[in-house]
Amino acid sequence: MTAIPHAPWLKAPETQALIAALEAARPDGSRFVGGCVRNTLMGREVDDIDIATQLTPDRVTEIAQAAGFAAHPTGIEHGTVTLVVNHKPFEVTTLRRDVSTDGRRATVAFTESWEEDAQRRDFRMNALYADAHGQIHDPIGGGLDDARAGRVIFIGDAHERIKEDYLRILRYFRFNAWYARTPLDPHGLHACADLVGGLDALSVERIWKEVKKLLAAPDPRAAWEGMSVIEVRTRALPEMSNETRLDALCRIEADLLMPVDAMTRIAAALKDQEGARALARRLKLSNEERDRLVSALDDELKITSYMSLKEMRRAIYRLGNEAFRDRVMLAWASAGGDKAQQWRALMAHGQMWTPPKLPLSGEEVMTAGVPAGPKVGEVIREVEAWWIDSDFPDDKLSVIERLKAVAQGMA
């Protein structure tokens, strides 16, 4: 039997206190489930800890309050209560079975059967449970082998699992991007192809959230190619058609072990600013997300691998560090990954340099004899242009001297 008794999250005092309280109420009635178990088995980082229990939500809340834990009914209609132990949250959900589904949401009924609870999940690697001692339980079979092999396979009939929630099409590719060490399972791929029309029923917010998670994977190229082959990409993300640039960007990041940024990859997959705006409108991106994509795709200021350090600093001052990084990565990918040493040097310098603030205030401009009003802004802009062209000298005296010259010229 497989066990994970030494997992850091399992040994943590908060985890032990919570599972002990639940176990005291019903021995072997609560088990850890899903990502924390899967990721531990696969040697991945664990972010969230979910617990499945035979106890009802009301009983879970009573136990938590008696133990001094905070209890929040965050998903009570589906049996989920979020318990907070010493500032650490745990989602505790009563075992469930689906009564009805419509492709977007499910009506559930509580059960005491671990098998029924497992059957309603999406992939076999997500239907793994660990008891209070770290012993692994695989009630439907195949999940443990999938986690060991890096294989993403639907539970039971893939068509039925997808019809329960069409978001599972995108989750199929997202989990392959993150966890697969084998080719895409053909049965799952065919089911996604057969039911691709179901993506139209999903809310755009759910699609956007899933896409960001997918493209945050270390290397999503195989999954993205699979999405494109069966038209999932064109159906859900028609604006993201620049597969050549996205592939080149992912290759650069993978080959050079560079940090991944999902938003940079999304920008790479878009053709231009109009595509960014169209995606933002359709998927209801935040203003901040929209502006970042639009800025990344602005080609007014040309970024090249042979930029001088002075040109780089001017560009960063104008764009900001984040937008500069996005544009460097997109330009590098558009160049096909050539001249890697030059691009990396540009990236390194860009990350180390923080744009300074012009050491000049409006009050100082008026002290120099410029009357209050629009001319103050004109003077500041002219002094700033000189300061930028002089490569941002950290010399207050020189700035004041330039201010006096500009002010006299405008008198």
Secondary structure, DSSP 8 states (H G I E B T S, - for coil): --B-TT-HHHHSHHHHHHHHHHHHHSTT-EEEETHHHHHHHTT------EEEESS-HHHHHHHHHHHT-EEEEEEGGGTEEEEEETTEEEEEEE-EEEEEE-BS-EEEEE-S-HHHHHHTSSBGGGS-EE-TT-BEE-TTSSHHHHHHHT---BSS-HHHHHHHBTHHHHHHHHHHHHH-SS---HHHHHHHHHTGGGGGGS-HHHHHHHHHHHTTSS--HHHHHHHHHTTHHHHH-TT---HHHHHHHHHHHHHHT----HHHHHHHHS-SHHHHHHHHHHHT--HHHHHHHHHHT--SS---TT--HHHHHHHHHHH-HHHHHHHHHHHHHHTTT-SHHHHHHHHHHHHH------S--HHHHHHTT--SSHHHHHHHHHHHHHHHHTT----HHHHHHHHHHHHHHH-
